[in-house]
Amino acid sequence: MYVANSHRLLEYFIEVRPYYASFVLKELVNDLTIINQNATGNITVNNVVLIPGQEFNAGGNNGEINNQTFTVNVDAAATSVQVMVLLKRYTNVIYE
């Protein structure tokens, strides 16, 4: 356990996942970022359009967990599909 100024700190790690096609993401995370790394072509994240280079972030406050489903669709115009996902996960999290 980590403590700073009498506050218990939660340990976390960042998981990096590349995707090369449309996908659905449902993970227990504190924070997530979805980055459109396509050279051409947009992606949509839950109907939010991201042009190449843009990112979608669903940040969480300390101790929060996000259990939302994110649907990512790649535009048919994308020539070299790459979507990078960064997941901030707490260690030792269990579902009760």
C-alpha positions as CSV (number, residue, x, y, z in Angstrom):
1,M,0.0,0.0,0.0
2,Y,1.2,3.5,-0.8
3,V,0.4,6.5,1.3
4,A,1.0,10.2,0.8
5,N,-0.1,12.9,3.3
6,S,-2.4,10.2,5.0
7,H,-4.1,9.5,1.7
8,R,-4.1,5.9,0.4
9,L,-2.7,5.9,-3.2
10,L,-3.9,3.4,-5.8
11,E,-1.3,1.7,-8.0
12,Y,-2.0,1.6,-11.7
13,F,-0.4,0.7,-15.0
14,I,-1.0,1.8,-18.7
15,E,-2.0,-1.0,-21.1
16,V,-1.3,-0.2,-24.8
17,R,-3.4,-1.9,-27.5
18,P,-3.2,-1.3,-31.3
19,Y,-6.2,-2.2,-33.4
20,Y,-6.3,-2.5,-37.2
21,A,-10.1,-2.7,-37.8
22,S,-13.4,-1.6,-36.2
23,F,-13.9,-3.0,-32.6
24,V,-16.0,-2.8,-29.5
25,L,-14.2,-2.1,-26.2
26,K,-15.7,-2.8,-22.7
27,E,-13.1,-2.8,-20.0
28,L,-12.9,-1.9,-16.3
29,V,-10.5,1.0,-16.5
30,N,-10.0,4.4,-14.8
31,D,-9.1,6.2,-17.9
32,L,-8.9,5.5,-21.6
33,T,-7.7,7.2,-24.7
34,I,-8.5,6.2,-28.3
35,I,-6.2,7.8,-30.9
36,N,-6.8,7.8,-34.6
37,Q,-3.4,7.1,-36.1
38,N,-4.7,6.6,-39.6
39,A,-2.9,8.4,-42.4
40,T,-6.2,8.9,-44.1
41,G,-9.8,8.2,-43.0
42,N,-11.8,9.0,-40.0
43,I,-12.9,6.9,-37.1
44,T,-16.0,7.2,-34.9
45,V,-16.1,6.5,-31.2
46,N,-19.7,6.2,-30.0
47,N,-20.7,8.4,-32.9
48,V,-18.0,11.1,-32.2
49,V,-16.0,11.6,-35.4
50,L,-12.2,11.7,-35.1
51,I,-10.1,12.9,-38.0
52,P,-6.5,11.5,-38.4
53,G,-4.4,12.5,-35.4
54,Q,-7.3,13.3,-33.1
55,E,-8.1,11.4,-29.9
56,F,-11.0,10.6,-27.6
57,N,-10.5,10.5,-23.9
58,A,-12.7,9.3,-21.1
59,G,-10.8,10.3,-18.0
60,G,-11.6,9.2,-14.5
61,N,-11.0,10.8,-11.1
62,N,-8.9,9.0,-8.5
63,G,-10.5,5.7,-7.5
64,E,-13.2,5.7,-10.2
65,I,-13.8,2.8,-12.6
66,N,-15.4,3.2,-16.1
67,N,-17.4,0.2,-17.3
68,Q,-18.9,1.8,-20.4
69,T,-19.0,0.2,-23.8
70,F,-17.1,2.1,-26.6
71,T,-17.9,1.2,-30.2
72,V,-15.1,2.3,-32.6
73,N,-15.8,2.2,-36.4
74,V,-13.1,2.8,-39.0
75,D,-14.1,4.8,-42.1
76,A,-14.0,2.8,-45.4
77,A,-11.7,5.5,-46.8
78,A,-8.9,4.6,-44.4
79,T,-6.0,3.1,-46.3
80,S,-3.7,2.0,-43.5
81,V,-5.8,1.4,-40.4
82,Q,-4.3,1.9,-37.0
83,V,-6.1,2.9,-33.9
84,M,-4.1,3.1,-30.6
85,V,-5.9,2.5,-27.3
86,L,-4.3,3.4,-23.9
87,L,-6.0,1.9,-20.9
88,K,-5.2,3.1,-17.3
89,R,-5.9,0.1,-15.1
90,Y,-5.7,-0.2,-11.3
91,T,-3.8,-3.2,-10.0
92,N,-5.7,-5.6,-7.7
93,V,-9.2,-4.5,-8.8
94,I,-11.9,-7.1,-8.3
95,Y,-15.5,-7.0,-9.2
96,E,-17.8,-7.5,-6.2
